[in-house]
């Protein structure tokens, strides 16, 4: 049977890892306590986005009790299409979990 030897880490490696964890945790909590909440910057929305949002509000405020089944179905399709288009026009930056893990690993290797 293969009996691997236990890996012994040097104390300096353990201390370096501990120092890295402490340096990444404490500054974030200290700076969060000192800053005041900032109002989000008001961006001017494009005209087509305003039109889509107004249409969603109109559909939301409609009295749907007197609509037929097919009309309700068309409204649902329209709402889904508008929401999908609004998501695609968003200016957000999205990172997957895999990308975050890779970034963290690169930072650990560099530091």
C-alpha positions in Angstrom: 0.0 0.0 0.0 1.0 3.5 -0.7 1.4 5.5 2.5 2.1 9.1 1.7 4.0 11.2 4.2 2.0 13.9 5.8 2.8 17.3 4.4 4.4 19.6 6.9 4.0 23.2 6.3 6.6 25.6 7.6 5.5 28.1 10.2 6.4 31.0 7.9 3.9 29.7 5.3 1.2 29.4 7.9 1.9 32.9 9.2 1.9 34.3 5.7 -1.5 32.7 4.9 -2.9 34.0 8.2 -1.6 37.5 7.6 -3.1 37.5 4.1 -6.5 36.5 5.5 -6.3 39.1 8.2 -5.3 41.8 5.8 -8.2 41.1 3.5 -10.9 40.9 6.2 -10.1 43.8 8.6 -9.7 46.7 6.2 -13.1 46.0 4.6 -14.9 46.1 8.0 -13.0 49.2 9.1 -13.6 51.2 6.0 -17.3 50.1 5.9 -17.8 51.6 9.4 -16.2 55.0 8.5 -17.9 55.8 5.3 -21.3 57.4 5.0 -24.0 56.0 2.7 -23.7 57.5 -0.7 -26.8 58.3 -2.8 -26.8 56.2 -6.0 -25.9 58.3 -9.0 -28.9 59.1 -11.0 -28.4 58.0 -14.6 -30.6 59.3 -17.3 -32.5 56.4 -18.8 -32.7 56.1 -22.6 -36.1 56.9 -24.1 -36.8 53.3 -25.2 -36.2 52.1 -21.7 -38.7 54.6 -20.4 -41.3 53.5 -23.0 -40.9 49.9 -22.0 -41.2 50.7 -18.3 -44.3 52.7 -18.9 -45.8 49.9 -20.9 -45.1 47.5 -18.0 -46.8 49.9 -15.6 -49.8 50.1 -17.9 -50.1 46.3 -18.1 -49.7 46.1 -14.3 -52.5 48.7 -13.7 -54.9 47.0 -16.2 -58.1 45.4 -15.1 -57.5 41.9 -16.4 -60.7 40.3 -15.2 -62.6 41.1 -18.3 -59.9 39.9 -20.7 -60.2 36.7 -22.6 -57.8 33.8 -22.1 -55.9 34.5 -25.3 -55.5 38.2 -24.5 -54.1 37.4 -21.1 -51.7 35.0 -22.7 -50.6 37.7 -25.2 -50.0 40.2 -22.3 -47.9 37.6 -20.5 -45.8 37.1 -23.6 -45.4 40.8 -24.0 -44.3 41.3 -20.4 -41.7 38.5 -20.7 -40.4 40.0 -23.9 -40.1 43.4 -22.4 -38.4 42.1 -19.3 -35.9 40.1 -21.3 -35.1 43.2 -23.4 -34.6 45.3 -20.3 -32.2 42.7 -18.9 -30.2 42.6 -22.1 -29.9 46.4 -22.1 -28.6 46.5 -18.5 -25.2 48.0 -17.9 -24.2 45.8 -15.1 -21.1 43.7 -14.8 -21.8 40.1 -13.9 -19.2 37.7 -12.7 -19.7 34.0 -12.4 -18.6 32.0 -9.4 -15.9 30.3 -11.4 -14.5 33.7 -12.5 -14.5 34.9 -8.9 -12.6 31.8 -7.7 -10.0 32.2 -10.5 -9.5 35.9 -9.5 -9.0 34.9 -5.9 -6.6 32.2 -6.8 -4.6 34.6 -9.0 -4.5 37.2 -6.2 -3.2 34.5 -3.8 -0.5 33.4 -6.2 0.6 37.0 -6.9 0.6 38.1 -3.3 
